[in-house]
């Protein structure tokens, strides 16, 4: 029937180079990161390709699912992602869009990473959250040199190694952040989660977090109150060195308006082992180094969304659609 003939729809936005952006490439060269252009071009072709576009669609049509228990009734607290999500994450990590720049001495390494983040985000935005958290945890973690020395090489490694196992036994690590509580909101100094010192130098964390980013990550930066000392910052692993699960319980995944392909969770900590990062009572000052880096990535992600919208608008206009 003539009514079913499609004559005014634009073709799919695929098969293009997302890095074909004169302003972006000019800025890359200006900031002494021109050496990254060949890899950025490769990433751009991947981002604009049909496979990445399809992975982005699948990751959003099949959002993450929380499994609190296994079939036998054992507590597992795991989040299941569609394979398309893992493909997106593997590409981001293999191209160094996570913590790799912190261990790259070339000029403009962080600029190169920002450009890649901007380009690859045009494939799918939700998975950028754990990528950003992994990038951002490093400057905060450096307030504890011994911990940074142990974990930073794995955070910067170009290997996406998904699964809950002891961090030091993995090929690469992903990080998250656990800061906000119900009673405090953005006023994290009102947090009530408590940290109790142990003879071995660790702390046991107990409390509830209203919002935790990237709950299937390997390491988390957490705020908690040390009695008599005040709000402090801690590094908390999902899995302990003896291969037992740490006391981190995923209560539910957040039902979000956007960023649906990514898991964010409400969490309860029950005597979860963690290690102090920075000084006691200086938790905000310590974790703000992580927060600042994530907020810079929020700006990059917003720019990514606007650039993608511009591309789609151009494709619509080229199809001569009358609205």
Secondary structure by P-SEA (a helix, b strand, c coil): cccccccccccccccccccccaaaaaaaaaaccccaaaaaaaaaaaaacaaaaaaaaaaaacccccccccccccccbbbbbcaaaaaaaaaaaaaccccccccccccaaaaaaaaaaaaacccccccaaaaaaaaaacccccccaaaaaacccccccccccccccccccccbbbbbbbccccccccccccccbbbbbccccbbbbbbcccccccccccccbbbbbccccccbbbbbbccccccccccccccccccccccccbbbbbbbbccbbbbbccccccccccaaaaaaaaaaaaaaaaaaaaaaaaaaaaaaaaacccc
